[in-house]
Amino acid sequence: MERPGADGAWLAPDWYEARTVRIDCAIKTPGDPVAAAGLLAALEQIAENSRVRTVGGAVMPLRIKWPGSPIRVLFGRIRKLEPVWEKAPLGWIPLDVEFTAPDPVYGGDVEQQVELRLGWLSGGGFTAPVQAPIVVNGAGPAGGQKRPGWVTNSGNTDAFPVLTVRGPCANPQITHVETGRTLSIPVVLDAGQWVRVDTRPGQRVITRDNGGAVATTQPLDAFRLPPGRSEIRWTAADPTLSARLTVAWRDAFTTLGTPLETSFS
């Protein structure tokens, strides 16, 4: 906005919109119009998938291979699929396709996972007297890269993980060590039960295995994995030492290609 009585303007925060990918392509089956129509029908069936199309927040993957770069993935929906039938009898059907992703960030092709149990002790043992419930953490023993809590985002922007705690345990608390961000989950889980914290844009919610939601006042979008290696620790009340935390994420990228080293000075 302009500054009253002064030169220039105030710059507000800049936020990305949803990413829309337009694909100008064609189905080519020379002399075989039946095969061309069949390929188009398969694409239309994917776009028609009611489990995605009619469910708020539901998405499907679009895998993109740019020459010279690894495969990247966007999660969104096919919003446009328009064929041109003029030359279909010749086996040639041009297509205008649009895919819209609510999160503009590209993900790595493979989802990565790290599982942390509560059996590791970082303090060298227990101090007597020991009373139940025993509260331990999943930080793991010191020792460089073999520490079980290390997670690596090989992208160039923040990645948003999916955190799944499997019982038995009570009141798990998950911390990203480098940022100090902590998520406290007020639940009691029996063996076989789980709670999932989804921090991804458009999906941010905490759910139980029975489909119920868990209320929280903590901002889930603040819990993220920055580029590079960082550490996850967690604590919970678990007398059996059998609870597990699974951290799942995709490397996050702002572009399809590999950015060159640039600077502004």
VOBA-664270 format. One line per 8 residues: number of its first residue (from 1); their letters; for each residue x, y, z of N, C-alpha, C. Coordinates in pm, 1 decimal. Example, Ala and Ser with C-alpha at 12.3 -4.5 7.8 and 13.67 -1.06 7.14 Angstrom:
1	as	1319.0/-569.0/780.0/1230.0/-450.0/780.0/1320.0/-330.0/780.0 ~ 1285.0/-225.0/708.0/1367.0/-106.0/714.0/1290.0/3.0/787.0
This chain:
1	merpgadg	85.0/-119.0/0.0/0.0/0.0/0.0/88.7/124.1/0.0 ~ 37.0/231.7/-59.3/115.0/354.5/-66.5/130.2/417.0/72.2 ~ 244.6/482.7/94.6/268.3/551.4/221.7/218.5/695.1/209.0 ~ 124.5/734.8/292.8/70.3/869.8/280.5/176.0/975.7/312.8 ~ 186.5/1074.5/225.8/279.8/1183.6/248.2/424.9/1145.7/237.6 ~ 456.3/1036.8/168.8/595.4/993.3/156.8/612.1/916.6/26.5 ~ 739.4/904.1/-15.2/766.6/828.5/-136.2/749.8/678.1/-111.2 ~ 722.1/606.7/-217.9/721.9/461.1/-210.6/596.2/401.9/-150.9
9	awlapdwy	610.1/279.7/-105.2/496.1/204.8/-52.1/544.9/107.8/53.9 ~ 449.4/57.0/132.5/478.0/-47.9/229.4/461.7/-182.8/159.4 ~ 558.4/-271.6/178.5/549.7/-405.1/120.5/495.5/-502.3/224.7 ~ 380.5/-559.7/195.3/320.7/-658.6/284.3/382.3/-796.5/258.0 ~ 352.4/-895.6/341.4/400.2/-1031.3/311.3/346.4/-1078.9/176.5 ~ 428.5/-1151.3/104.1/388.3/-1208.4/-25.1/362.5/-1357.9/-6.8 ~ 243.4/-1403.9/-44.6/205.6/-1544.5/-29.8/180.4/-1605.1/-166.9 ~ 224.7/-1727.6/-184.9/200.4/-1797.2/-310.2/53.5/-1837.4/-322.2
17	eartvrid	1.5/-1831.8/-442.4/-129.8/-1886.7/-470.7/-115.8/-2036.6/-498.7 ~ -230.6/-2101.8/-523.9/-225.2/-2241.1/-568.4/-149.3/-2248.4/-700.2 ~ -83.3/-2360.0/-723.8/-6.8/-2376.7/-847.8/-93.8/-2447.3/-951.7 ~ -110.1/-2385.0/-1067.5/-185.1/-2444.9/-1177.4/-89.2/-2481.0/-1289.9 ~ -91.0/-2607.5/-1329.2/-6.9/-2657.3/-1437.2/-94.4/-2681.1/-1560.1 ~ -60.7/-2617.2/-1669.7/-132.4/-2638.6/-1795.5/-49.0/-2729.6/-1885.5 ~ -114.1/-2830.5/-1941.1/-46.3/-2928.1/-2025.5/-112.5/-2926.9/-2162.7 ~ -36.3/-2887.3/-2262.6/-82.1/-2887.5/-2401.4/-28.2/-3014.2/-2466.5
25	caiktpgd	-114.4/-3111.6/-2489.9/-68.2/-3242.4/-2534.6/-168.9/-3301.2/-2632.8 ~ -146.0/-3425.0/-2672.5/-237.1/-3490.5/-2765.7/-222.9/-3641.3/-2754.3 ~ -330.4/-3711.2/-2784.1/-329.9/-3857.1/-2795.1/-304.6/-3890.4/-2941.4 ~ -204.1/-3973.5/-2966.9/-164.7/-4004.6/-3104.3/-162.7/-4155.5/-3124.7 ~ -260.3/-4205.0/-3198.0/-266.8/-4346.8/-3235.8/-301.8/-4353.1/-3383.8 ~ -206.7/-4329.8/-3473.4/-235.9/-4317.9/-3617.0/-316.7/-4435.9/-3671.8 ~ -429.6/-4403.2/-3735.0/-512.2/-4505.1/-3797.6/-593.2/-4589.3/-3702.3 ~ -590.4/-4558.7/-3573.4/-665.0/-4639.6/-3475.3/-745.8/-4547.8/-3384.2
33	pvaaagll	-859.8/-4495.4/-3431.8/-940.6/-4404.4/-3350.5/-999.5/-4470.0/-3226.3 ~ -1021.2/-4600.0/-3231.3/-1076.5/-4669.0/-3114.1/-976.9/-4664.3/-2997.4 ~ -848.5/-4687.1/-3028.5/-746.5/-4681.0/-2923.2/-735.4/-4539.9/-2866.7 ~ -744.4/-4438.4/-2952.8/-737.0/-4300.0/-2905.4/-851.7/-4268.0/-2811.3 ~ -972.0/-4310.3/-2849.9/-1088.7/-4286.9/-2764.3/-1075.6/-4360.8/-2631.5 ~ -1014.9/-4479.0/-2635.2/-996.5/-4554.9/-2511.2/-899.2/-4487.1/-2416.3 ~ -791.0/-4429.2/-2470.8/-696.4/-4356.4/-2386.4/-760.7/-4232.7/-2326.0 ~ -841.3/-4162.9/-2405.1/-911.6/-4045.9/-2352.1/-1009.1/-4086.1/-2242.0
41	aaleqiae	-1079.7/-4196.6/-2262.5/-1174.1/-4243.7/-2160.5/-1102.6/-4276.2/-2029.5 ~ -980.1/-4330.7/-2038.6/-903.5/-4361.5/-1916.9/-865.9/-4234.0/-1842.9 ~ -826.1/-4128.7/-1915.5/-794.4/-4001.2/-1851.3/-919.2/-3939.5/-1787.9 ~ -1031.7/-3946.3/-1857.9/-1155.7/-3889.9/-1804.4/-1200.7/-3963.9/-1678.6 ~ -1174.4/-4093.4/-1673.7/-1210.6/-4170.5/-1554.8/-1128.0/-4127.4/-1433.6 ~ -998.8/-4097.1/-1458.0/-914.7/-4048.2/-1348.8/-966.8/-3913.6/-1297.1 ~ -999.7/-3824.6/-1390.3/-1050.1/-3692.4/-1349.9/-1184.8/-3702.8/-1279.7 ~ -1261.9/-3805.1/-1311.9/-1397.1/-3820.5/-1257.8/-1397.6/-3884.1/-1118.8
49	nsrvrtvg	-1286.2/-3936.4/-1071.8/-1278.4/-4009.8/-944.7/-1352.8/-3934.8/-834.5 ~ -1468.4/-3986.2/-793.1/-1553.2/-3915.2/-696.5/-1490.9/-3910.3/-557.8 ~ -1401.4/-4003.8/-527.2/-1336.5/-4003.0/-395.4/-1242.4/-3884.6/-379.7 ~ -1203.3/-3824.1/-492.4/-1123.8/-3702.2/-490.2/-1210.0/-3581.1/-523.6 ~ -1287.7/-3593.5/-630.3/-1361.8/-3479.2/-684.3/-1466.1/-3425.3/-587.7 ~ -1528.9/-3510.6/-508.3/-1640.6/-3466.4/-424.7/-1605.9/-3459.7/-276.4 ~ -1479.0/-3476.2/-241.4/-1438.1/-3474.4/-100.8/-1347.8/-3354.0/-77.7 ~ -1387.4/-3267.9/15.1/-1307.7/-3149.6/44.8/-1167.9/-3185.9/90.8
57	gavmplri	-1067.7/-3125.3/29.0/-929.1/-3148.8/67.7/-864.6/-3268.9/2.2 ~ -943.2/-3356.2/-63.1/-885.6/-3475.2/-125.4/-807.1/-3437.4/-250.8 ~ -695.3/-3505.1/-273.0/-607.8/-3474.2/-386.0/-557.3/-3603.5/-449.2 ~ -500.4/-3589.6/-568.5/-434.2/-3700.0/-637.5/-295.8/-3652.1/-681.2 ~ -202.0/-3743.5/-707.1/-66.8/-3702.0/-744.1/-51.9/-3677.9/-893.9 ~ 31.6/-3581.1/-927.3/77.8/-3559.3/-1064.0/229.5/-3567.0/-1061.1 ~ 286.2/-3667.5/-1127.0/431.6/-3686.4/-1129.8/486.5/-3622.2/-1256.4 ~ 588.3/-3537.1/-1239.7/642.6/-3458.5/-1350.0/791.7/-3486.7/-1363.2
65	kwpgspir	833.4/-3521.7/-1485.1/977.4/-3544.0/-1512.2/1024.7/-3437.7/-1608.3 ~ 1102.1/-3343.2/-1555.8/1160.7/-3237.9/-1637.4/1298.4/-3284.6/-1683.4 ~ 1335.2/-3262.9/-1811.4/1465.3/-3310.2/-1860.5/1580.8/-3262.9/-1772.5 ~ 1664.7/-3357.8/-1731.8/1782.1/-3325.5/-1651.8/1756.9/-3313.9/-1503.5 ~ 1632.9/-3335.4/-1459.4/1599.8/-3323.2/-1317.1/1523.4/-3446.9/-1270.8 ~ 1529.4/-3478.1/-1140.4/1454.4/-3592.5/-1088.1/1303.9/-3570.0/-1098.2 ~ 1228.0/-3675.6/-1078.9/1082.0/-3666.8/-1079.7/1035.0/-3585.8/-959.2 ~ 942.9/-3494.5/-983.1/877.7/-3418.8/-876.5/728.7/-3453.4/-876.3
73	vlfgrirk	663.8/-3428.5/-762.6/523.0/-3463.0/-748.0/445.3/-3342.1/-696.4 ~ 330.9/-3315.7/-758.2/233.8/-3219.7/-707.4/109.1/-3295.3/-666.7 ~ 42.7/-3249.6/-560.2/-82.5/-3311.2/-516.2/-195.8/-3211.6/-536.3 ~ -292.8/-3249.3/-616.8/-404.9/-3160.2/-646.5/-513.2/-3233.7/-722.6 ~ -575.6/-3164.3/-818.4/-685.3/-3222.9/-895.5/-677.5/-3179.2/-1040.9 ~ -726.0/-3265.9/-1128.1/-747.2/-3227.4/-1267.4/-871.1/-3138.9/-1272.4 ~ -853.7/-3013.3/-1307.9/-965.0/-2919.9/-1310.9/-1016.8/-2895.2/-1452.2 ~ -940.2/-2940.6/-1552.5/-981.8/-2919.4/-1691.2/-924.8/-3031.4/-1777.0
81	lepvweka	-1008.9/-3089.4/-1862.6/-965.9/-3193.1/-1955.0/-1054.0/-3181.2/-2079.9 ~ -1007.7/-3099.9/-2173.2/-1088.1/-3067.9/-2291.4/-1023.9/-3125.4/-2417.6 ~ -1090.0/-3223.1/-2483.8/-1038.5/-3278.6/-2608.8/-1091.3/-3201.7/-2730.5 ~ -1016.8/-3209.0/-2839.0/-1059.7/-3156.0/-2968.2/-1082.1/-3276.0/-3060.1 ~ -1207.0/-3296.4/-3102.3/-1245.4/-3419.7/-3171.3/-1230.0/-3412.1/-3322.6 ~ -1188.3/-3299.8/-3375.4/-1188.6/-3279.7/-3520.5/-1114.2/-3388.8/-3596.5 ~ -999.0/-3430.6/-3547.6/-918.1/-3530.4/-3617.7/-916.0/-3664.8/-3544.8 ~ -1014.2/-3686.2/-3456.2/-1020.2/-3812.4/-3383.4/-1031.1/-3934.4/-3475.4
89	plgwipld	-1104.4/-3925.5/-3589.1/-1109.2/-4042.5/-3678.6/-973.3/-4084.0/-3733.3 ~ -874.6/-3994.8/-3726.7/-739.2/-4026.3/-3772.4/-649.9/-4075.8/-3658.6 ~ -703.9/-4084.1/-3537.1/-623.0/-4124.4/-3421.5/-542.8/-4011.2/-3362.6 ~ -595.7/-3887.6/-3370.3/-525.3/-3769.1/-3320.1/-625.0/-3683.7/-3241.8 ~ -605.2/-3675.3/-3106.4/-697.4/-3600.1/-3020.9/-616.3/-3501.8/-2936.9 ~ -606.2/-3375.0/-2976.5/-539.8/-3274.0/-2892.0/-615.2/-3255.8/-2760.9 ~ -539.5/-3226.8/-2655.8/-597.5/-3210.8/-2521.5/-547.3/-3082.9/-2456.9 ~ -636.1/-3016.1/-2385.6/-600.4/-2902.7/-2301.0/-627.5/-2945.4/-2157.4
97	veftapdp	-520.7/-2962.9/-2078.8/-532.7/-3017.6/-1943.6/-484.3/-2913.6/-1842.7 ~ -559.2/-2898.7/-1733.1/-516.4/-2814.3/-1621.7/-520.0/-2894.8/-1493.2 ~ -412.9/-2885.0/-1417.9/-401.6/-2951.9/-1287.9/-371.9/-2845.0/-1184.1 ~ -454.4/-2835.5/-1080.3/-437.3/-2733.3/-977.3/-396.5/-2797.9/-845.0 ~ -285.9/-2749.1/-788.4/-235.0/-2799.3/-660.9/-249.6/-2691.0/-554.7 ~ -322.5/-2716.7/-445.0/-338.2/-2614.6/-341.3/-207.2/-2574.8/-275.5 ~ -113.0/-2668.6/-266.2/21.1/-2638.3/-215.3/113.4/-2621.9/-335.3 ~ 170.7/-2502.8/-356.7/252.0/-2479.6/-476.4/387.6/-2548.1/-474.1
105	vyggdveq	424.0/-2611.8/-364.0/556.6/-2672.0/-350.5/558.5/-2810.3/-416.6 ~ 666.6/-2838.5/-490.5/686.3/-2970.7/-548.8/746.6/-3064.3/-444.2 ~ 700.4/-3189.8/-444.7/753.5/-3288.1/-352.6/844.6/-3387.1/-421.8 ~ 932.9/-3450.8/-345.8/1013.7/-3559.1/-399.1/926.7/-3676.3/-439.6 ~ 976.4/-3758.8/-530.1/895.7/-3869.6/-581.7/871.2/-3976.0/-476.3 ~ 960.5/-3990.8/-381.4/950.5/-4097.5/-280.7/924.8/-4036.1/-143.4 ~ 822.8/-4086.2/-74.5/798.7/-4043.2/63.2/899.1/-4111.8/155.4 ~ 961.7/-4034.1/241.3/1059.8/-4086.8/334.2/997.0/-4105.9/472.6
113	qvelrlgw	1049.8/-4200.4/546.6/996.2/-4229.7/679.9/1109.0/-4262.1/776.8 ~ 1088.5/-4219.7/901.3/1175.5/-4257.2/1012.1/1086.0/-4300.7/1126.8 ~ 1116.6/-4414.5/1189.0/1039.5/-4462.8/1303.5/1122.1/-4450.9/1430.6 ~ 1063.1/-4390.8/1533.5/1130.6/-4372.5/1661.7/1052.5/-4443.2/1770.3 ~ 1121.2/-4522.4/1850.1/1056.7/-4586.2/1963.6/1094.1/-4513.0/2091.2 ~ 1026.2/-4547.5/2197.4/1050.7/-4480.7/2324.9/1153.5/-4553.0/2410.9 ~ 1212.5/-4658.3/2359.7/1301.3/-4738.9/2442.2/1439.4/-4681.1/2461.3 ~ 1478.5/-4578.6/2380.3/1612.5/-4519.9/2393.9/1614.3/-4416.6/2505.2
121	lsgggfta	1718.4/-4417.4/2583.6/1731.5/-4322.2/2693.5/1850.2/-4232.6/2666.5 ~ 1830.4/-4100.5/2679.4/1939.9/-4007.9/2651.6/2017.0/-3971.0/2777.3 ~ 1967.9/-4007.4/2893.6/2032.7/-3963.9/3015.9/2120.2/-4068.0/3080.7 ~ 2135.9/-4185.8/3018.4/2226.3/-4286.2/3072.4/2160.2/-4383.8/3166.7 ~ 2027.9/-4381.5/3183.9/1961.1/-4477.2/3270.3/1856.5/-4410.8/3356.8 ~ 1801.2/-4487.6/3453.9/1698.9/-4437.5/3544.1/1762.3/-4398.2/3677.8 ~ 1694.4/-4308.5/3746.9/1735.7/-4269.4/3881.5/1635.9/-4326.3/3981.5 ~ 1682.4/-4405.8/4074.0/1594.1/-4466.5/4173.4/1546.3/-4360.6/4272.7
129	pvqapivv	1425.3/-4379.4/4329.4/1331.7/-4487.9/4298.9/1253.8/-4461.8/4170.3 ~ 1221.9/-4567.8/4096.6/1147.9/-4558.0/3971.4/1000.6/-4583.0/3999.1 ~ 914.6/-4494.1/3950.6/770.7/-4509.2/3970.1/699.8/-4501.4/3835.7 ~ 595.5/-4580.5/3822.1/513.5/-4577.2/3701.0/420.4/-4455.9/3705.8 ~ 381.3/-4397.9/3589.5/426.2/-4439.7/3456.3/564.0/-4384.8/3425.3 ~ 640.3/-4462.7/3351.7/774.9/-4422.0/3314.2/766.0/-4332.4/3191.6 ~ 824.0/-4215.5/3198.8/825.3/-4123.3/3086.0/964.7/-4121.9/3027.4 ~ 974.9/-4166.5/2902.5/1103.8/-4171.6/2835.4/1093.3/-4095.9/2704.3
137	ngagpagg	1207.7/-4076.7/2640.7/1205.1/-4001.6/2515.8/1268.8/-4079.4/2403.4 ~ 1239.6/-4034.6/2280.9/1289.9/-4101.0/2162.1/1406.6/-4028.6/2099.7 ~ 1490.5/-3965.5/2178.1/1602.4/-3889.4/2122.8/1714.8/-3980.6/2076.8 ~ 1729.4/-4094.7/2141.9/1833.4/-4187.7/2101.2/1968.4/-4152.6/2160.4 ~ 2062.9/-4247.3/2161.0/2195.6/-4222.1/2214.7/2273.1/-4126.4/2127.8 ~ 2363.3/-4050.9/2189.5/2448.1/-3961.2/2111.3/2538.5/-4045.3/2022.0 ~ 2580.3/-3984.8/1911.2/2667.8/-4062.0/1823.4/2657.1/-4022.6/1678.3 ~ 2645.9/-3895.5/1650.0/2652.7/-3850.0/1511.8/2535.9/-3894.9/1426.9
145	qkrpgwvt	2564.7/-3939.5/1303.9/2460.6/-3965.4/1207.3/2377.7/-4087.9/1241.6 ~ 2421.3/-4173.8/1332.3/2345.4/-4292.8/1366.2/2234.6/-4263.5/1467.1 ~ 2224.0/-4143.1/1512.5/2115.0/-4110.7/1604.2/1983.1/-4130.4/1533.0 ~ 1889.0/-4201.9/1592.2/1768.0/-4241.4/1521.2/1671.6/-4127.1/1492.6 ~ 1688.2/-4011.4/1555.1/1595.6/-3901.8/1534.6/1629.4/-3809.7/1420.2 ~ 1737.5/-3837.6/1345.9/1774.2/-3749.7/1236.6/1676.6/-3765.7/1120.7 ~ 1633.3/-3651.3/1066.0/1554.6/-3650.6/942.6/1621.2/-3551.9/846.9 ~ 1618.4/-3582.8/717.9/1685.8/-3498.6/619.0/1588.5/-3460.0/508.9
153	nsgntdaf	1567.8/-3330.1/494.6/1491.3/-3274.7/384.1/1592.6/-3229.5/278.6 ~ 1601.1/-3302.9/169.2/1700.8/-3274.5/66.4/1654.3/-3168.7/-33.2 ~ 1539.7/-3104.9/-7.6/1489.9/-3001.0/-95.1/1548.6/-2865.1/-61.8 ~ 1486.2/-2759.9/-118.9/1535.4/-2624.2/-96.4/1434.1/-2535.1/-25.3 ~ 1327.0/-2597.3/30.4/1230.5/-2521.5/109.0/1171.8/-2612.3/216.3 ~ 1095.9/-2555.4/309.7/1045.5/-2632.7/423.1/951.8/-2744.3/378.2 ~ 965.8/-2860.2/441.9/876.1/-2973.1/420.6/786.6/-2988.5/542.8 ~ 661.5/-3030.9/519.6/565.2/-3047.5/627.7/539.9/-3197.0/649.4
161	pvltvrgp	575.9/-3249.1/766.6/568.1/-3393.6/789.2/430.2/-3439.8/834.4 ~ 411.0/-3572.0/825.6/295.9/-3639.4/884.8/350.2/-3722.7/1000.3 ~ 300.2/-3699.3/1121.8/350.8/-3762.3/1242.9/246.3/-3859.5/1296.6 ~ 282.1/-3986.7/1310.0/188.6/-4088.5/1356.9/242.6/-4154.3/1482.7 ~ 167.1/-4144.6/1591.9/204.5/-4208.0/1719.0/117.4/-4331.3/1738.2 ~ 180.3/-4444.6/1763.3/109.6/-4570.5/1786.7/128.8/-4612.6/1931.8 ~ 16.0/-4645.3/1998.3/18.8/-4677.4/2139.2/75.2/-4815.3/2168.8 ~ 85.0/-4845.6/2299.0/20.9/-4775.3/2410.3/107.7/-4661.7/2466.1
169	canpqith	43.9/-4546.3/2485.4/111.8/-4435.1/2550.6/8.9/-4326.3/2579.4 ~ 50.2/-4226.6/2655.1/-39.3/-4116.1/2689.0/34.0/-3984.1/2673.7 ~ -38.5/-3884.0/2624.0/9.2/-3745.8/2614.2/145.6/-3733.8/2545.5 ~ 157.8/-3784.0/2422.9/285.1/-3769.3/2353.2/316.3/-3622.9/2323.3 ~ 443.2/-3591.9/2322.6/491.9/-3457.4/2292.8/608.9/-3470.5/2195.3 ~ 596.7/-3404.6/2079.7/694.4/-3417.7/1972.3/764.6/-3284.1/1952.7 ~ 897.0/-3286.6/1946.7/975.4/-3162.6/1938.2/1070.2/-3166.8/1819.1 ~ 1072.8/-3057.4/1743.9/1176.8/-3037.6/1642.2/1288.8/-2960.2/1710.4
177	vetgrtls	1401.4/-3025.6/1728.7/1506.5/-2974.9/1817.0/1560.2/-2839.9/1771.1 ~ 1591.2/-2826.6/1641.7/1657.5/-2705.4/1593.7/1571.4/-2580.6/1610.1 ~ 1441.8/-2592.1/1587.5/1353.3/-2476.0/1599.0/1289.9/-2464.5/1736.1 ~ 1290.8/-2573.4/1814.4/1225.5/-2573.9/1943.9/1074.6/-2587.7/1935.6 ~ 1019.9/-2606.5/1815.8/875.0/-2621.7/1800.3/830.7/-2755.2/1859.9 ~ 724.3/-2749.8/1941.4/674.7/-2869.3/2008.6/525.1/-2884.1/1987.5 ~ 481.9/-3008.0/1961.8/339.9/-3040.5/1952.1/303.5/-3133.6/2066.9 ~ 206.8/-3091.2/2147.3/157.0/-3173.8/2256.8/21.0/-3228.2/2217.0
185	ipvvldag	3.4/-3360.7/2227.4/-119.1/-3425.1/2182.8/-190.2/-3485.0/2303.7 ~ -303.5/-3427.1/2345.7/-372.3/-3474.3/2466.6/-458.2/-3598.7/2440.4 ~ -392.5/-3714.1/2426.8/-464.4/-3838.7/2401.9/-406.6/-3950.2/2487.7 ~ -488.3/-4052.4/2508.7/-443.5/-4176.7/2571.2/-468.2/-4287.8/2470.6 ~ -362.0/-4358.1/2431.7/-370.4/-4460.5/2328.5/-344.3/-4597.7/2389.0 ~ -435.5/-4691.4/2363.8/-411.6/-4830.3/2399.4/-329.4/-4897.2/2289.9 ~ -284.5/-5019.1/2316.0/-211.3/-5094.4/2215.2/-298.7/-5111.5/2091.3 ~ -241.9/-5084.3/1973.6/-316.4/-5095.7/1849.3/-383.8/-4966.9/1806.2
193	qwvrvdtr	-391.6/-4868.7/1893.9/-451.0/-4740.2/1857.8/-343.0/-4642.5/1813.0 ~ -384.8/-4542.9/1735.0/-288.8/-4444.2/1687.1/-354.5/-4307.4/1674.6 ~ -269.9/-4206.1/1669.4/-313.5/-4069.2/1643.3/-216.6/-4011.3/1539.7 ~ -272.5/-3934.6/1444.4/-191.6/-3882.8/1333.4/-201.7/-3731.4/1326.5 ~ -85.8/-3666.2/1320.9/-78.2/-3520.5/1306.5/-32.3/-3491.3/1164.5 ~ -120.4/-3433.0/1083.8/-89.0/-3401.2/945.5/-65.2/-3251.2/935.8 ~ 58.7/-3210.8/910.9/93.2/-3068.6/906.6/95.6/-3013.1/764.5 ~ 59.4/-3094.2/664.1/68.5/-3050.5/524.4/-37.3/-2944.7/493.1
201	pgqrvitr	-2.9/-2847.6/406.7/-100.5/-2745.2/368.1/-227.1/-2808.2/310.0 ~ -340.8/-2758.7/354.8/-468.5/-2812.1/308.9/-513.0/-2936.4/381.4 ~ -425.7/-2995.8/464.3/-459.2/-3119.8/534.1/-444.5/-3106.4/685.4 ~ -414.1/-2989.3/736.3/-369.5/-2974.0/874.5/-478.0/-3010.8/974.0 ~ -461.7/-3129.9/1034.8/-560.1/-3181.5/1128.8/-494.7/-3293.5/1209.7 ~ -547.9/-3317.8/1329.7/-505.0/-3430.0/1412.9/-621.5/-3527.5/1421.3 ~ -601.0/-3652.6/1380.6/-709.0/-3751.4/1377.7/-669.5/-3877.2/1453.7 ~ -771.8/-3943.8/1505.7/-755.4/-4073.0/1573.4/-782.0/-4186.4/1476.4
209	dnggavat	-746.7/-4307.9/1517.7/-769.8/-4424.8/1433.6/-918.5/-4452.8/1412.8 ~ -1004.0/-4402.6/1503.3/-1148.3/-4421.5/1488.8/-1213.5/-4312.6/1403.6 ~ -1133.1/-4223.2/1345.5/-1185.9/-4117.4/1260.6/-1215.0/-3988.1/1333.4 ~ -1208.1/-3988.0/1465.2/-1234.8/-3867.0/1542.0/-1119.8/-3768.5/1535.4 ~ -1153.0/-3641.1/1549.4/-1051.3/-3535.5/1547.1/-1007.2/-3502.3/1689.3 ~ -884.1/-3456.7/1702.5/-828.6/-3415.8/1831.1/-809.0/-3264.6/1827.1 ~ -869.3/-3195.2/1922.3/-861.1/-3049.4/1924.8/-724.1/-3004.3/1974.9 ~ -676.0/-2895.4/1917.1/-550.4/-2837.1/1961.4/-550.9/-2688.1/1929.8
217	tqpldafr	-483.8/-2612.6/2013.7/-470.2/-2468.6/1987.7/-332.7/-2436.6/1929.7 ~ -251.0/-2539.6/1910.0/-116.2/-2518.8/1858.6/-119.1/-2507.3/1706.4 ~ -41.7/-2416.0/1648.8/-39.8/-2400.4/1502.8/37.5/-2514.4/1436.6 ~ -33.2/-2599.1/1364.6/32.5/-2712.7/1301.3/125.8/-2669.1/1189.2 ~ 98.8/-2553.0/1127.6/183.0/-2508.6/1017.2/320.7/-2462.7/1064.7 ~ 337.2/-2445.9/1196.7/467.9/-2403.7/1248.6/564.5/-2520.8/1263.5 ~ 511.0/-2643.8/1258.5/596.3/-2761.9/1273.8/638.4/-2807.6/1134.8 ~ 763.4/-2783.0/1100.4/811.1/-2810.1/964.8/955.9/-2855.2/968.4
225	lppgrsei	999.3/-2917.0/858.7/1137.0/-2963.7/847.2/1210.6/-2872.4/750.6 ~ 1304.0/-2790.7/796.4/1378.4/-2701.6/706.5/1472.1/-2781.6/617.3 ~ 1521.9/-2720.9/509.7/1618.2/-2791.6/424.9/1739.2/-2837.1/505.7 ~ 1788.5/-2954.4/471.9/1903.2/-3009.3/542.8/1861.8/-3109.5/649.4 ~ 1955.6/-3140.1/737.4/1932.4/-3239.6/841.4/1891.2/-3172.8/971.3 ~ 1792.8/-3231.5/1037.8/1749.9/-3183.0/1168.6/1706.9/-3302.3/1252.9 ~ 1668.2/-3274.5/1377.2/1642.0/-3383.1/1472.0/1501.6/-3373.8/1530.1 ~ 1437.7/-3490.4/1543.4/1306.2/-3503.3/1606.5/1321.9/-3582.2/1736.6
233	rwtaadpt	1265.3/-3530.4/1843.8/1259.0/-3604.0/1970.5/1114.4/-3609.5/2017.1 ~ 1084.1/-3711.7/2097.3/948.5/-3716.4/2150.8/946.3/-3785.1/2286.0 ~ 848.1/-3749.0/2364.8/828.3/-3806.7/2497.5/683.5/-3850.2/2511.0 ~ 658.8/-3944.0/2602.1/523.4/-3991.4/2630.6/528.5/-4077.1/2755.6 ~ 413.8/-4097.6/2817.2/402.5/-4189.6/2929.9/371.2/-4327.4/2874.4 ~ 464.7/-4420.0/2890.5/448.8/-4554.3/2833.4/519.7/-4656.4/2921.5 ~ 447.2/-4732.2/3004.9/511.0/-4830.2/3093.3/565.5/-4951.3/3019.4 ~ 527.0/-4971.2/2892.8/569.0/-5089.3/2818.8/689.2/-5063.7/2727.8
241	lsarltva	723.1/-4937.3/2704.2/831.6/-4898.8/2613.0/811.5/-4953.6/2472.0 ~ 685.5/-4969.1/2429.9/658.5/-5025.5/2297.2/591.5/-4926.0/2203.3 ~ 566.6/-4803.2/2246.3/504.8/-4703.6/2159.2/602.6/-4663.4/2048.2 ~ 546.1/-4616.0/1937.1/626.0/-4578.2/1821.6/578.8/-4444.4/1765.5 ~ 673.8/-4368.1/1713.5/644.3/-4246.7/1637.9/701.1/-4263.7/1498.0 ~ 616.5/-4245.1/1396.5/661.7/-4247.5/1257.8/655.5/-4106.6/1201.7 ~ 767.9/-4060.5/1148.3/776.1/-3929.8/1083.0/787.5/-3954.3/933.3 ~ 689.1/-3906.8/855.5/688.7/-3925.1/710.8/690.0/-3788.5/643.2
249	wrdafttl	768.2/-3774.4/536.1/777.8/-3645.7/466.0/829.6/-3668.4/325.2 ~ 810.6/-3568.5/241.3/871.3/-3564.7/108.9/963.6/-3443.6/102.5 ~ 1079.8/-3461.5/40.8/1166.8/-3347.2/16.1/1086.8/-3241.2/-58.9 ~ 1106.9/-3113.8/-27.2/1023.9/-3005.8/-80.9/1106.7/-2912.1/-167.7 ~ 1050.0/-2876.9/-284.0/1121.6/-2794.7/-380.8/1031.3/-2682.6/-432.1 ~ 1090.7/-2568.9/-461.3/1015.5/-2456.6/-517.0/1014.7/-2458.8/-668.9 ~ 1087.4/-2552.1/-730.1/1100.7/-2553.2/-875.2/1117.8/-2695.9/-924.3 ~ 1091.6/-2716.5/-1053.4/1113.5/-2848.2/-1113.3/1261.6/-2875.1/-1135.1
257	gtpletsf	1337.5/-2770.2/-1171.0/1479.2/-2785.8/-1198.7/1563.7/-2767.9/-1074.3 ~ 1693.1/-2776.6/-1091.6/1788.1/-2754.8/-983.0/1832.5/-2609.3/-985.7 ~ 1803.7/-2532.4/-879.0/1837.4/-2389.2/-880.1/1987.8/-2365.8/-892.9 ~ 2025.1/-2264.5/-972.1/2164.1/-2223.2/-980.8/2196.7/-2131.4/-862.5 ~ 2324.0/-2122.7/-831.3/2367.4/-2034.1/-724.3/2355.4/-1888.7/-770.2 ~ 2267.8/-1811.1/-706.6/2249.6/-1670.5/-743.0/2252.6/-1585.5/-617.6 ~ 2275.5/-1458.1/-637.1/2273.7/-1365.5/-524.7/2231.8/-1228.5/-573.7 ~ 2172.4/-1151.5/-482.0/2132.8/-1013.8/-511.8/2209.1/-923.3/-417.6
265	s	2279.8/-826.4/-472.4/2359.0/-737.4/-386.6/2352.5/-596.4/-441.4
